[in-house]
């Protein structure tokens, strides 16, 4: 290898020694890399995605323990809802009976099925639940009607036209007491008030968090329903979320927590498939455009793929599996990782353009581009490692793997590219230049002998700063930190409210997601909210205490719409006793009426059947929880398979707010996270654990998907703030260690800090807000954005003028940034709105940091260069900026 004076700015003998090794033994190095590739490929093929979302949250969190307790008690939190839709009520009910029988026979997948509940018990005892004054009013109306019928049935009655027959109208009272909670007592089936939809609630053998199992079961269920449609005399079943069925066709659809969780997760997965292809094609085209050759593109892209496979193999060795978050790791790393290969290749072309032999050019490129690349890799990797502080395992694992992957990719691309070029050079010294081309060092002086410089840097800096300040000002919420009004805001309204945070998770899911549309339809038809949360109590005494606390103090729990417990079917004791007296009096009045000659036969035919049931109702007697039928109780008791410590009773609470609204969801979770209630030990059952005394107090906790999502939302919000602060501190510290100069360190982060601020301002101007998904992009952007300032400043500090630095590494900076932009821009093609928002935020941030690098930072470097020249002693070479052939190896 040819000898040459080395750059005295290099502080690493190891870097030179390693670079020389690559050049001397390229075949051996490539053999090692390919062996590692084979092992990593084997490990990558063994990787599996763990779709259980519960595993992504720390198992030590109380919310997770509470959900696991409910899962053990009743088999899962929430339901898989199967909704049948038809104008033919009878056909819909027959179909519901058939499907329920089919589901109940599937013991492998289905734990319980609920679609109807006999209501005769409630109908007969409803008189014990109504307010006593309403019962008295009903008695008055009925008795007046019967008295009139008796009077008019007398053969000696003569109607002189002075009075009209008494009409019996109880509709207002019937409507008032036609349901217990939100369950109608007019029909056994879970049927809507308009009789056009029947709900079948399925409890699978697993929880909502096991997405893969739910997806497989839905595929099986669709096949079973298709087979049912082929049976003779059965209606055709069609999965359609808009169609209204009839006697021959029943439309059906799925929703509930099981289905919405699957839809959201697989919408992300399905969106990523075309996005990955688009990103790879776009990145490939961008590198070809910048290199203007196919060979360097192949070298860089192949090295990126190899580094990504190494990372996936590392994932298998360290963690053993991917999750729903880390499954996007490959795409993220490929978009960022190619940056290192681009910078090495561009620097090698620059060294070759200086007339150096291929071996010397590779060594110098490895060392000179390696230092800023190493710093960028450490800073970017550290920005990912910051995510490891998150309580959410999905983020912490992603941070660990992405951080390690960044370092692996950086090293792989430098080693792979250098060894491959060195191998070609060993075969033919002219091949490296032919394969990747060369780039002549840009001239430092004009034809007239004047130094080429950025004109009027002060003016450029002033104008740029003013424009940046105006854009950044748009991010400030001048109207306060409250939520902006709904709907499309005008330009000035957007500026007034700033960038803001969008808590509405509906804005993240795909437009028109079928399960969400069906859930909204069910909410409207049945006047119920989505899946409830559950409160565990050890015995009936505690269950009664929590039921009384929630129902008697609604002002303390404004986010609760209804409470459903075994005590929902127990009439209030005082009301039941008062109503019993009214019923006894009423029964006596009826006996007196019969003694005077009244007969049910005197009633119109349509009333006679109801009259017979009415006489049974008069015998209703007060009862406590032990009088509730077993088929009612079983909805609130643990399964026989439950662990002894998890046996007890559940009280279900439904929200009155839209749980897709993150703020309202967290409010509902806060109100129900810890509920202190007073109960009476031993009142309904005697237990060994009953405390002494007539009353006791205890804190109860609500469990369910809402609590988990609320906890996750708070983790995301907290992590978004903490990781940004920690990343910024990490970046500043590493830049100071790199430059050993506070001014240079601050100058190097100008593109990053100003670019991110501009990004927030532009987001405000275009009406794009931060949300639970794109907020995680911020620390990633901070980590990647450092490379702009690093590469430009390191080139500048080699002794070149700012304009030469821009011309020599500017193309590499632009190319690497645009490949990252291409990777994120591909997310704009995703159907998932959350992914699209991530892509939009990332693209804006990357482009703004690039623009700031070429304007604000360039002007700052020119001012620094001018000052350096003024302060340099006459004849000192540091005051000039030589370009030309030795510009790439000069020290500042």
Number of C-alpha atoms within 10 A of each C-alpha: 10 8 8 10 6 14 15 11 13 14 11 10 10 10 18 18 13 15 23 19 15 27 25 17 14 23 17 14 20 19 11 12 18 14 12 16 18 16 13 24 17 14 19 22 12 13 18 13 14 19 19 16 19 18 16 21 19 16 13 8 12 14 24 20 14 19 23 20 21 25 22 19 26 25 22 22 27 24 24 22 26 20 24 27 28 23 17 18 18 12 19 27 21 13 20 22 16 13 18 19 12 14 20 16 12 12 11 9 18 17 19 19 19 17 19 19 14 14 17 13 13 18 16 18 22 21 24 27 21 19 16 20 12 15 18 16 14 17 17 13 17 17 17 15 17 22 15 15 17 19 15 15 15 11 7 8 10 9 10 6 7 5 7 8 11 14 12 13 12 13 10 9 14 12 9 11 19 18 17 14 16 14 20 18 21 16 18 14 22 23 26 19 13 10 19 18 27 25 23 24 21 23 23 25 18 19 26 28 21 18 23 16 18 22 17 10 15 16 10 13 14 14 12 14 17 15 12 18 17 12 10 7 8 17 21 20 22 19 16 16 19 14 14 17 24 18 15 14 21 27 22 24 20 24 26 21 25 29 24 20 20 22 21 18 19 17 19 21 17 13 21 23 11 14 22 20 14 18 24 19 14 19 25 18 17 18 24 17 13 17 22 14 15 15 16 24 24 14 21 26 22 17 26 26 19 25 30 27 25 25 26 27 24 19 24 20 14 10 11 17 17 21 20 19 20 22 19 16 20 19 19 19 24 27 22 23 33 27 29 30 31 28 28 26 29 27 27 32 25 24 29 27 20 21 16 17 20 27 25 22 21 29 26 26 27 27 27 26 23 23 20 24 25 16 20 28 29 22 29 29 24 26 29 29 23 25 30 22 15 21 19 20 21 22 25 21 23 23 25 19 24 27 25 20 29 28 22 20 29 25 19 23 29 25 23 25 26 27 25 21 28 25 23 18 19 19 11 11 16 13 17 28 19 11 15 22 20 21 18 15 23 22 18 23 17 10 9 6 8 9 17 18 18 19 11 12 19 15 11 17 18 14 14 17 16 12 13 19 15 13 21 23 20 24 25 19 19 12 13 12 13 10 13 19 10 6 6 9 14 12 12 11 16 23 25 20 23 29 26 23 17 19 20 17 17 18 16 22 20 21 13 9 16 19 23 23 15 22 23 17 15 21 13 12 16 19 13 20 21 20 23 24 25 27 25 26 20 15 21 24 21 27 24 23 22 26 22 16 18 20 16 10 10 13 10 12 19 14 22 20 16 19 22 21 24 24 21 18 23 21 20 17 14 12 16 24 17 15 25 20 13 19 22 15 14 17 16 13 14 17 13 12 16 13 10 10 12 20 15 14 10 14 16 9 10 8 12 15 12 10 14 11 12 12 13 11 18 20 13 18 17 19 17 13 16 13 11 17 12 9 10 16 17 12 17 22 18 22 17 10 12 17 12 10 9 20 22 19 25 26 24 20 24 19 24 17 17 17 22 15 16 21 17 19 22 21 18 24 26 17 16 23 18 14 17 15 19 17 22 19 23 20 13 15 11 12 12 6 10 15 13 10 9 10 13 15 14 13 11 17 20 26 29 23 22 22 24 20 17 22 21 18 20 15 16 21 16 13 23 21 14 17 23 23 14 17 24 20 13 19 26 19 15 18 24 17 13 16 17 12 12 14 11 19 22 16 20 28 25 21 30 29 18 21 27 25 22 27 25 25 25 24 26 28 23 14 19 20 20 21 22 22 18 20 21 21 19 21 25 25 22 27 25 24 29 26 29 30 29 26 27 26 24 21 27 26 22 22 25 31 29 29 25 27 27 23 15 26 22 21 16 26 24 19 24 27 25 23 26 26 24 23 29 29 24 25 27 20 17 23 19 25 23 24 24 23 25 23 24 20 25 25 24 21 27 25 21 22 33 24 14 24 28 19 20 24 27 24 26 19 25 21 18 17 23 18 12 14 17 11 11 14 11 10 8 9 15 21 21 19 25 22 24 17 19 14 24 25 23 21 17 17
